[in-house]
Amino acid sequence: MPEPIRIVVVTSQPSNSGSNLRARYIAKALSKAGARVTFINGVKAMPCWFDIAVTFVTNL
């Protein structure tokens, strides 16, 4: 029997965001399909909307 595929699911968004939830759903679905999945969680929360501030400054 072949070795199951190994997949790493990485989310860079905070753990309380919708994209983190979708990444968890994807990891769970891949795991049910037979893949060996490692889920790497994002930080708990970005301080002071840091990602938006950086994006705003870089788009000026």
C-alpha distances in whole Angstrom, upper triangle without the diagonal:
4,7,9,12,15,18,22,24,28,31,35,37,38,36,39,38,37,34,33,32,31,28,27,27,24,23,22,21,18,17,17,15,12,14,15,18,21,25,28,31,34,38,39,42,44,47,50,48,47,45,47,50,48,47,51,52,50,51,55
4,6,9,12,15,19,22,25,28,32,34,36,34,37,36,35,32,31,30,28,26,25,25,22,20,21,20,16,16,16,14,11,11,13,16,19,22,25,28,32,35,37,40,41,45,47,45,44,41,44,47,45,44,48,49,47,47,51
4,6,9,12,16,19,22,25,29,31,33,31,34,33,32,30,28,28,26,24,23,23,20,18,19,18,15,14,15,13,10,9,9,13,16,19,22,25,28,32,34,36,38,41,44,42,41,39,41,44,42,41,45,46,44,45,49
4,6,10,13,16,19,22,26,28,29,28,30,30,28,26,24,24,23,20,19,19,17,14,15,14,11,10,12,10,6,5,6,10,13,16,19,22,25,29,31,33,35,38,41,39,38,36,38,41,39,38,42,43,41,42,46
4,6,10,13,16,20,23,25,27,26,28,28,26,24,22,22,21,18,18,18,15,13,14,13,10,10,12,10,8,5,6,8,11,14,17,20,23,27,29,31,32,36,38,36,35,33,35,38,36,35,39,40,38,39,43
4,7,10,13,17,20,22,24,23,26,25,24,21,20,20,19,16,16,17,14,11,13,13,10,10,13,12,9,6,5,6,8,11,13,17,20,23,25,28,29,33,35,33,32,30,33,35,33,33,36,37,35,37,40
4,6,10,13,16,19,21,20,23,22,21,18,16,17,16,12,13,14,11,8,11,12,8,9,13,12,11,7,6,5,6,9,11,14,17,20,23,25,26,29,32,30,29,26,29,32,30,29,33,34,32,33,37
4,6,10,13,15,17,16,20,19,19,16,14,15,14,11,11,13,11,8,12,13,10,11,15,14,14,10,8,6,5,6,7,11,13,17,19,21,22,26,28,26,25,23,26,28,26,26,30,31,29,31,34
4,7,10,12,14,13,16,15,15,12,10,12,11,7,8,10,8,6,10,12,10,11,14,15,15,12,11,7,6,5,6,9,11,14,17,19,20,23,26,23,23,20,23,26,24,24,27,29,27,28,32
4,7,9,11,11,15,14,14,11,9,12,11,8,10,12,11,10,13,15,13,15,18,18,18,15,14,11,8,6,5,7,8,11,14,16,16,20,22,20,19,17,20,22,21,20,24,25,24,25,29
4,6,8,8,11,10,11,8,6,10,10,7,9,12,11,11,14,16,15,17,20,20,21,18,17,13,11,8,7,6,5,9,11,12,13,17,19,17,16,14,16,19,18,18,21,23,22,23,26
4,7,9,11,10,12,9,8,12,12,10,12,15,15,15,18,20,19,20,23,24,25,22,20,17,14,11,9,7,5,7,10,11,10,14,16,13,13,10,13,16,14,14,18,19,18,20,23
4,6,8,7,9,7,6,10,11,10,12,15,15,15,18,20,20,21,24,25,26,23,22,19,16,13,11,8,5,7,9,8,8,12,14,11,11,9,12,14,14,14,17,19,19,20,23
4,5,6,9,8,7,10,12,12,13,16,17,17,19,21,22,22,25,26,27,25,24,20,17,14,11,8,5,5,5,5,6,10,12,10,11,10,13,15,15,16,18,20,21,22,25
4,6,8,9,6,8,11,10,10,13,15,14,16,19,20,20,22,24,25,23,22,18,16,12,10,7,6,6,5,7,10,13,15,14,15,14,16,19,19,20,22,24,24,26,28
4,7,9,7,8,11,12,12,14,16,17,17,20,22,22,24,26,27,25,24,21,19,15,14,10,9,9,7,7,10,13,15,13,15,15,16,19,20,20,22,24,25,26,28
4,5,5,7,9,10,11,13,15,16,17,19,21,22,23,25,27,25,24,21,19,15,14,11,10,10,9,9,11,14,15,12,14,13,14,17,18,18,20,22,23,23,26
4,5,5,6,9,10,11,13,14,15,17,19,20,21,23,25,23,23,20,19,15,15,13,12,14,13,13,14,17,18,15,17,15,16,19,20,19,21,24,24,24,27
4,5,5,6,9,10,11,12,14,15,16,18,20,21,23,21,21,17,17,13,13,11,10,13,13,13,14,18,19,16,17,14,15,19,19,18,20,23,22,22,26
4,5,5,6,9,10,11,12,14,15,16,18,20,21,19,19,15,14,10,10,8,8,10,11,11,13,17,19,16,17,15,17,20,20,19,22,25,24,25,28
4,5,5,6,9,10,11,12,14,15,17,19,20,19,19,15,15,11,12,10,11,13,13,14,16,20,21,19,20,18,20,23,23,22,25,28,27,28,31
4,5,5,6,9,10,11,12,14,15,17,19,17,18,15,15,12,13,12,13,16,16,17,18,22,23,20,22,19,20,24,24,22,25,28,27,27,30
4,5,5,6,9,10,11,12,14,15,17,15,15,11,11,8,10,9,10,14,15,16,18,21,23,21,21,19,20,24,23,22,25,27,26,27,30
4,5,5,6,9,10,10,12,14,16,14,14,10,10,7,10,9,11,14,15,17,19,23,25,22,23,21,23,26,26,25,28,30,30,30,34
4,5,5,6,9,10,11,12,15,14,14,12,13,11,13,13,15,18,18,20,22,26,27,25,26,23,25,28,28,27,30,32,32,32,35
4,5,5,6,9,10,11,13,11,12,10,11,10,12,13,15,19,20,21,23,27,28,26,26,23,25,29,28,26,30,32,31,31,34
4,6,5,6,9,10,11,9,9,6,8,7,10,11,14,18,19,21,23,26,29,26,26,24,26,29,29,28,31,33,32,32,36
4,5,5,6,9,10,10,10,8,10,9,13,14,17,20,20,23,25,29,31,28,29,27,29,32,32,31,34,36,35,35,39
4,5,5,6,9,9,11,10,12,12,15,16,19,23,23,25,27,31,33,30,31,28,30,34,33,32,35,37,36,36,40
4,5,5,7,6,8,7,10,11,14,16,19,23,24,26,28,31,34,31,31,29,31,34,33,31,35,37,35,36,39
4,5,5,5,6,6,9,10,14,16,19,23,24,26,28,32,35,32,32,30,32,35,34,34,37,39,37,38,42
4,5,7,9,10,13,14,18,19,22,26,26,29,31,35,37,35,35,33,35,38,37,36,39,42,40,41,44
4,6,9,10,14,15,19,21,24,27,28,31,33,36,38,36,36,34,35,39,38,36,40,42,40,40,44
4,7,9,13,15,18,21,24,28,29,31,33,37,39,37,37,35,37,40,39,38,41,43,41,42,46
4,6,10,12,15,18,21,25,26,29,31,34,37,34,34,32,34,37,36,35,38,40,38,39,43
4,7,10,13,16,20,23,25,27,29,33,35,33,33,31,33,36,35,34,38,39,37,39,42
4,6,10,13,16,19,21,24,25,29,32,30,29,27,30,33,31,31,34,36,34,35,39
4,7,10,13,16,18,21,23,26,29,27,26,25,28,30,29,29,32,34,32,34,37
4,6,10,13,15,17,19,23,25,24,23,21,24,27,26,26,29,31,30,31,34
4,7,10,12,15,16,20,23,21,20,19,22,24,23,23,27,28,27,29,32
4,7,9,11,13,16,19,18,18,16,19,22,21,21,25,26,26,27,30
4,7,8,10,13,16,14,14,13,16,18,17,18,21,23,22,24,27
4,6,7,10,13,13,12,12,15,17,17,18,21,22,22,24,27
4,7,10,13,12,13,13,16,18,18,20,22,23,24,26,28
4,6,9,9,10,11,13,14,15,17,19,20,21,23,25
4,6,6,6,7,10,11,12,13,15,16,18,19,21
4,6,6,9,10,10,12,14,15,16,18,20,21
4,5,9,9,8,11,13,13,14,17,18,19
4,6,6,6,9,10,11,13,15,16,17
4,6,5,6,9,10,11,12,14,16
4,5,5,6,9,10,11,12,15
4,5,5,6,9,10,11,13
4,5,5,6,9,10,11
4,5,5,6,9,10
4,6,5,6,9
4,6,5,7
4,5,6
4,6
4
